Amino acid sequence: MGYHSVIYEGTWQSFLTAIFEIYERKLDQVTICTKERFQPGVFGDQLVIHADEQKAKRVWMGLKSKLSKEGLNKIFACYLSELDGIENILLAYIRLVFSNDQSIEQAYGDAAVLRVSQVNRIVHREKHRMEAFIRFKLTQDDIFYAAIEPDFNVIPLILGHFKRRYADQKWIIYDLKRKYGIYYDLQKVEEITFAFTPDANICDTNTIYFKEDEALYQALWKDYFKHVNIVSRKNTKLHLQYVPKRYWKYLVEKY
Protein backbone atom coordinates (compact mmCIF):
# COMPACT_ATOMS: atom_id res chain seq x y z
CA MET A 1 0.00 0.00 0.00
CA GLY A 2 2.95 2.32 0.45
CA TYR A 3 3.87 4.83 3.13
CA HIS A 4 1.48 7.66 4.01
CA SER A 5 1.79 10.85 6.03
CA VAL A 6 -1.62 11.75 7.45
CA ILE A 7 -1.74 15.46 8.25
CA TYR A 8 -4.58 16.67 10.44
CA GLU A 9 -5.75 20.10 11.64
CA GLY A 10 -4.60 19.76 15.23
CA THR A 11 -8.05 19.38 16.79
CA TRP A 12 -9.52 16.42 18.62
CA GLN A 13 -12.26 16.00 16.04
CA SER A 14 -9.84 16.11 13.14
CA PHE A 15 -7.62 13.53 14.87
CA LEU A 16 -10.54 11.12 15.19
CA THR A 17 -11.40 11.83 11.55
CA ALA A 18 -7.83 10.90 10.63
CA ILE A 19 -8.28 7.56 12.42
CA PHE A 20 -11.48 6.98 10.45
CA GLU A 21 -9.75 7.71 7.13
CA ILE A 22 -6.86 5.38 7.94
CA TYR A 23 -9.31 2.53 8.46
CA GLU A 24 -11.56 3.52 5.58
CA ARG A 25 -8.64 3.63 3.13
CA LYS A 26 -6.99 0.56 4.69
CA LEU A 27 -3.70 2.40 5.17
CA ASP A 28 -0.99 0.30 6.78
CA GLN A 29 2.30 2.23 6.96
CA VAL A 30 1.20 5.55 8.41
CA THR A 31 2.37 8.44 10.50
CA ILE A 32 -0.03 11.07 11.84
CA CYS A 33 1.01 14.63 12.63
CA THR A 34 -0.26 18.18 12.59
CA LYS A 35 0.59 20.44 9.68
CA GLU A 36 2.86 22.45 12.00
CA ARG A 37 4.98 19.39 12.76
CA PHE A 38 4.92 17.83 9.31
CA GLN A 39 8.31 17.48 7.65
CA PRO A 40 8.05 16.51 3.97
CA GLY A 41 10.03 13.45 2.97
CA VAL A 42 11.22 12.06 -0.32
CA PHE A 43 8.99 8.99 -0.21
CA GLY A 44 5.35 8.45 0.60
CA ASP A 45 2.01 10.09 -0.06
CA GLN A 46 0.52 12.96 1.90
CA LEU A 47 -3.10 12.86 3.02
CA VAL A 48 -4.53 16.09 4.46
CA ILE A 49 -7.48 15.51 6.80
CA HIS A 50 -10.21 17.99 7.69
CA ALA A 51 -12.52 17.46 10.64
CA ASP A 52 -15.72 15.58 9.90
CA GLU A 53 -18.15 15.38 12.80
CA GLN A 54 -19.87 12.20 11.65
CA LYS A 55 -16.64 10.32 10.95
CA ALA A 56 -15.17 11.40 14.28
CA LYS A 57 -18.33 10.31 16.08
CA ARG A 58 -18.22 6.86 14.46
CA VAL A 59 -14.65 6.33 15.69
CA TRP A 60 -15.50 7.50 19.21
CA MET A 61 -18.61 5.32 19.40
CA GLY A 62 -16.52 2.37 18.25
CA LEU A 63 -14.02 3.01 21.02
CA LYS A 64 -16.83 3.38 23.56
CA SER A 65 -18.03 -0.10 22.69
CA LYS A 66 -14.58 -1.56 23.39
CA LEU A 67 -13.18 0.49 26.27
CA SER A 68 -14.13 1.48 29.80
CA LYS A 69 -14.72 5.12 30.66
CA GLU A 70 -11.22 5.19 32.14
CA GLY A 71 -9.79 3.80 28.91
CA LEU A 72 -11.54 6.49 26.87
CA ASN A 73 -10.27 9.18 29.24
CA LYS A 74 -6.72 7.89 28.83
CA ILE A 75 -6.89 8.32 25.06
CA PHE A 76 -8.17 11.89 25.39
CA ALA A 77 -5.60 12.79 28.04
CA CYS A 78 -2.77 11.45 25.89
CA TYR A 79 -4.01 13.50 22.95
CA LEU A 80 -3.98 16.61 25.17
CA SER A 81 -0.34 15.95 26.10
CA GLU A 82 0.71 17.33 22.68
CA LEU A 83 3.87 15.26 22.94
CA ASP A 84 5.76 14.74 19.71
CA GLY A 85 4.60 11.49 18.11
CA ILE A 86 1.75 10.86 20.56
CA GLU A 87 -0.69 10.51 17.63
CA ASN A 88 1.21 7.46 16.39
CA ILE A 89 1.21 5.92 19.86
CA LEU A 90 -2.55 6.45 20.00
CA LEU A 91 -2.98 4.95 16.53
CA ALA A 92 -1.11 1.81 17.65
CA TYR A 93 -3.24 1.69 20.82
CA ILE A 94 -6.50 2.13 18.90
CA ARG A 95 -5.52 -0.54 16.39
CA LEU A 96 -4.87 -2.91 19.28
CA VAL A 97 -8.29 -2.06 20.74
CA PHE A 98 -10.15 -2.78 17.51
CA SER A 99 -8.21 -5.95 16.68
CA ASN A 100 -8.90 -7.70 19.99
CA ASP A 101 -12.12 -9.17 21.35
CA GLN A 102 -10.88 -8.87 24.93
CA SER A 103 -9.96 -5.67 26.77
CA ILE A 104 -6.37 -4.55 26.21
CA GLU A 105 -6.39 -1.83 28.88
CA GLN A 106 -4.18 -3.81 31.27
CA ALA A 107 -1.90 -5.33 28.59
CA TYR A 108 1.18 -3.40 29.72
CA GLY A 109 3.46 -5.79 27.90
CA ASP A 110 2.48 -3.91 24.76
CA ALA A 111 4.57 -0.75 24.24
CA ALA A 112 1.60 1.40 23.17
CA VAL A 113 -0.55 0.37 26.15
CA LEU A 114 2.29 1.07 28.56
CA ARG A 115 3.07 4.46 27.00
CA VAL A 116 -0.59 5.54 27.02
CA SER A 117 -0.75 4.70 30.72
CA GLN A 118 2.46 6.64 31.46
CA VAL A 119 1.42 9.74 29.52
CA ASN A 120 -2.05 9.68 31.04
CA ARG A 121 -0.44 9.71 34.49
CA ILE A 122 1.74 12.77 33.86
CA VAL A 123 -1.07 14.70 32.16
CA HIS A 124 -3.37 14.11 35.11
CA ARG A 125 -0.62 15.10 37.52
CA GLU A 126 -0.46 18.44 35.71
CA LYS A 127 -4.26 18.67 35.82
CA HIS A 128 -4.32 18.21 39.60
CA ARG A 129 -1.55 20.77 40.07
CA MET A 130 -3.43 23.35 38.01
CA GLU A 131 -6.55 22.73 40.09
CA ALA A 132 -4.52 23.25 43.27
CA PHE A 133 -2.30 26.16 42.23
CA ILE A 134 -4.52 28.43 40.12
CA ARG A 135 -5.17 31.78 41.82
CA PHE A 136 -7.82 34.19 40.53
CA LYS A 137 -7.69 37.99 40.43
CA LEU A 138 -10.79 40.18 40.25
CA THR A 139 -10.95 42.32 37.10
CA GLN A 140 -12.60 45.68 36.59
CA ASP A 141 -15.51 43.83 34.97
CA ASP A 142 -16.09 41.75 38.13
CA ILE A 143 -14.78 38.62 36.48
CA PHE A 144 -12.19 36.48 38.24
CA TYR A 145 -9.22 35.90 35.94
CA ALA A 146 -6.35 33.42 36.07
CA ALA A 147 -3.52 33.02 33.54
CA ILE A 148 -1.76 29.68 33.21
CA GLU A 149 1.00 28.11 31.10
CA PRO A 150 0.75 24.36 31.79
CA ASP A 151 3.06 21.78 30.28
CA PHE A 152 0.06 20.10 28.65
CA ASN A 153 -3.26 21.28 27.28
CA VAL A 154 -5.21 20.55 30.46
CA ILE A 155 -7.95 23.18 30.20
CA PRO A 156 -10.48 20.61 28.90
CA LEU A 157 -9.69 18.46 31.95
CA ILE A 158 -9.99 21.16 34.62
CA LEU A 159 -13.08 23.05 33.46
CA GLY A 160 -15.48 20.72 35.28
CA HIS A 161 -13.63 21.18 38.58
CA PHE A 162 -13.76 24.98 38.44
CA LYS A 163 -17.35 25.07 37.21
CA ARG A 164 -18.40 23.06 40.26
CA ARG A 165 -16.17 24.86 42.74
CA TYR A 166 -16.89 28.42 41.59
CA ALA A 167 -20.45 28.04 40.34
CA ASP A 168 -21.54 31.40 41.80
CA GLN A 169 -18.76 33.51 40.22
CA LYS A 170 -17.93 34.57 36.68
CA TRP A 171 -14.39 33.51 35.83
CA ILE A 172 -11.85 33.11 33.03
CA ILE A 173 -8.93 30.69 32.91
CA TYR A 174 -6.59 31.58 30.07
CA ASP A 175 -3.74 29.48 28.69
CA LEU A 176 -1.09 32.00 27.59
CA LYS A 177 0.99 29.30 25.94
CA ARG A 178 -1.82 27.99 23.71
CA LYS A 179 -3.58 31.36 23.34
CA TYR A 180 -7.07 30.28 24.34
CA GLY A 181 -9.12 29.99 27.48
CA ILE A 182 -12.51 29.24 29.00
CA TYR A 183 -15.12 31.66 30.33
CA TYR A 184 -17.85 30.76 32.81
CA ASP A 185 -20.84 33.14 32.79
CA LEU A 186 -22.75 31.53 35.70
CA GLN A 187 -24.57 29.19 33.32
CA LYS A 188 -22.16 27.66 30.82
CA VAL A 189 -18.48 27.39 29.99
CA GLU A 190 -17.35 28.50 26.56
CA GLU A 191 -14.00 28.71 24.79
CA ILE A 192 -12.56 32.18 24.22
CA THR A 193 -9.49 33.85 22.70
CA PHE A 194 -7.98 37.26 23.43
CA ALA A 195 -6.15 39.65 21.13
CA PHE A 196 -3.46 40.98 23.49
CA THR A 197 -1.37 43.97 22.52
CA PRO A 198 2.41 43.29 22.59
CA ASP A 199 2.91 45.43 25.71
CA ALA A 200 -0.05 44.04 27.65
CA ASN A 201 0.78 42.19 30.85
CA ILE A 202 -2.44 41.15 32.48
CA CYS A 203 -0.62 38.77 34.78
CA ASP A 204 0.35 41.74 36.96
CA THR A 205 -2.11 43.24 39.44
CA ASN A 206 -2.47 46.34 37.30
CA THR A 207 -5.42 48.64 38.03
CA ILE A 208 -5.97 49.01 34.27
CA TYR A 209 -7.33 45.47 34.32
CA PHE A 210 -7.98 44.63 37.98
CA LYS A 211 -9.91 46.12 40.85
CA GLU A 212 -7.96 48.65 42.92
CA ASP A 213 -8.33 46.59 46.10
CA GLU A 214 -6.99 43.42 44.42
CA ALA A 215 -3.43 44.42 45.35
CA LEU A 216 -4.55 44.87 48.97
CA TYR A 217 -6.15 41.41 49.06
CA GLN A 218 -2.96 39.89 47.69
CA ALA A 219 -0.87 41.73 50.27
CA LEU A 220 -3.11 40.42 53.06
CA TRP A 221 -2.84 36.89 51.65
CA LYS A 222 0.96 37.11 51.59
CA ASP A 223 1.01 38.48 55.12
CA TYR A 224 -1.18 35.60 56.29
CA PHE A 225 1.19 33.01 54.83
CA LYS A 226 4.16 34.82 56.33
CA HIS A 227 2.69 34.64 59.82
CA VAL A 228 1.45 31.03 59.68
CA ASN A 229 4.78 29.80 58.36
CA ILE A 230 6.79 28.03 61.08
CA VAL A 231 10.46 28.52 60.19
CA SER A 232 11.70 25.75 62.49
CA ARG A 233 9.55 23.22 60.64
CA LYS A 234 10.57 24.33 57.16
CA ASN A 235 11.41 21.38 54.89
CA THR A 236 12.52 22.85 51.56
CA LYS A 237 13.07 19.48 49.88
CA LEU A 238 9.57 18.25 50.74
CA HIS A 239 8.03 21.60 49.82
CA LEU A 240 9.65 21.53 46.36
CA GLN A 241 8.42 17.99 45.88
CA TYR A 242 4.80 19.08 46.31
CA VAL A 243 5.12 22.60 44.88
CA PRO A 244 7.89 22.68 42.23
CA LYS A 245 9.35 26.11 41.49
CA ARG A 246 7.85 26.30 38.02
CA TYR A 247 4.39 26.58 39.64
CA TRP A 248 5.33 29.44 41.96
CA LYS A 249 4.36 32.03 39.34
CA TYR A 250 0.71 31.05 39.91
CA LEU A 251 0.86 31.50 43.69
CA VAL A 252 0.27 34.93 45.17
CA GLU A 253 2.19 33.96 48.30
CA LYS A 254 5.28 33.26 46.17
CA TYR A 255 5.45 36.57 44.24
C-alpha positions, 0 to 999 in steps of 0.5 A: 500500500505504500507509506502515508503521512496523514496530516490533520488540523490539530483538533480532537475531532480532526484527529478522530477523523484521521483515524477513520480515514486510515481505516476507511482507506486501509492504510498500513504504513502511516504516521499522523502529525499536525501540519505544523509538525509535518516534515516533507520526505522524499517517499510516501504520499501525503493525506490532508485531513479535515474534521468531519463530525460524523466520521469522528463520532463513528470512531469514538462510538466504536471506542466506547463499545470496546473500552471502559470510561477510564480507557476512553479518558486515557486516550483523550488525556494522551491526545492533550499531552501534545507530545511529539509522536503521541498521535502514532502511539494512539494509533497503535493503541487504537488498532490494538483495541479494535483488533482484539475481542478482549480488553487490552487496557491492562496489557502493559506488555504492549509498548503502546498500552504502557506508553498511554498509561504513562502519559495519562499519568503525567497529564493528570498530575499536571491537571491536579496541580493546576486545580490546586495552584490556580489563583484568581484575580478580580478584574474591573468587569467583576470577572475572576481571571487566572492566567496559566501556562501548563506543560500540557493542554489541560484546560479541557480536563480542569473546566469541570472542577472549576465550574463546580467549585466556583459556580456562583462567580464569573471567571476566566482561565486563560492558557497564555501558551496555547492562546485560548481559554474558558469563560464561565458566565454563571450558566455555561463554559465557553472557549474564548481567545484574546487579542493581546497587545504586545505590551499588555501584561495582564498577569500583573495586578495592574489597576488598568485590568484589575480592581484597585483593592486586588493588590490589597487582598494579595498583600493580606494573603501574603502576610497571612502566609508569612505569619502562619509559616513556622520557620523551624519546621521548614522542609525545603526538599519536601516543599519543592516535591509538592510545589515545584518552582515552576508553579510558583508564578501562579501562587500569590504567596510566592510573588 
